[in-house]
Amino acid sequence: MLQLLGERVLSNCFWQQATCALICNSQILIDVGRRVLVEPNGA
């Protein structure tokens, strides 16, 4: 029982980190996309 609980906590931690990384990466992609759209000449 305790092992199952520990695994659940670990997987929750992992998913929170993965979700955070996804959000951070998508924010970077959005920023880059905006720059490409706003500055098509690469100025």
C-alpha positions, 0 to 999 in steps of 0.5 A: 500500500505504501509503495503504491502511494509512493509511486503515485506521488512520484508519478504526480511529481513527474507529470507536474514537471513535464506539464511545467516544461511543456508550458515553458516550452510552448511559451518560448515557441509562442514568443519566437513565433510572434517575433517571426510574424512581427519581424519577417525580415529578421530585423 
